[in-house]
Amino acid sequence: MMKHKNQIQMIFDVWEENVGIARVTAASFASQLDFTLAELEEIKVAVSEAVSNAVIHAYPKCEGKVELSMMIEDSSVIYEVRDHGIGIADIKKAREADFSSQDERMGMGFVFMESFMDRVTVESVVDQGTVVRMVKSCSPITLQ
Amino acid sequence: MENKIIMKKGVLVAMLEGELDLNSADGYREAIDDAIMRTDAMYLVFDLSEVTFIDSSGLGMMLGRYKKIEQKGGRSAMCGIGMGLSRMIEVSGLRKLMPVYETREDAIEGV
C-alpha cells in the first residue's frame, strides 16, 4: 500500500473563538482517511480539549500563540498542540480528572483526549511551554 | 440567550444550542446563573436537543449549574441527548448525576 503523507500547520492567537476553528480544521484534515463520522467527532473533541487547555492555562496574560500541527502517516493522523507558555509543573496530576476542583472543566480534558485518541503524550517545561501529541489510527475498510 | 431559558411549571428549562465549548460556555453560565437567581429555581432541565457539539467546557458549565441547584436542595435533569452527545455525557459521568429524559416535557414532569 502506498504511504499517504500530508501535513498542515496552523498558528493562532489564544482566543476562545479559535478553538472551534482548530477542531473543525482538524476533523477536515482527518477526513482524508477513512474515519467514520463518529471517529471524526472524537477527533474534534480531543483537539478541542487540547487547544482549550492551551488557551486557558498556557498564558496567564492571555497573550500568546498556539501551534496546531496535523500530519498523516500511513493510516494514522497525528496532532501536535504546542504553546510557549508557563508549562505544566506536574503533568501526572494535570492528567487526572478532579471532580472536586473549583475549575468547572474538572480536568476532564485529558480524560476525553485519552478516551478518544489511541495515544496521547504530553511534554512540558516550566516557563517554556507544552506539547500535547495525539495519534489516532484508521481501521482499514474491507472493499467488497 | 435569555429567551432560551424559560420557566415552565416551576422548572427552569435551559434550551442549549449549537456548539457548547470554551467560547460559548461562559455566556450560558452567566445566563443560567442569572435565571436561577431571579427565579429562585429549585429545578433545572438542560435541553440538549439543539446542541451539535459539546466538550468538557460545556459539560463543566452544566456540572457547575447542577451543583448550584443541588446546594439549594433542588434537582436537575437532561433531555434531548442525541447519538452524537451520548458518549460525551457517559464518559463525563454526568449521566450518573442527573436523570436523562427523551423529551423536554418528560424532563419537566420527571425532575
Interface residues (C-beta under 8 A of the other chain):
Chain A: E16 E17 V19 G20 E41 K44 V45 S48 E49 S52 V55 I56 F99 D103 E104 R105 M106 M108 G109 V111 F112 S115
Chain B: E19 D21 L22 N23 R29 F53 D55 S56 S57 L59 G60 M61 L63 G64 G84 M88 V91 S92 G93
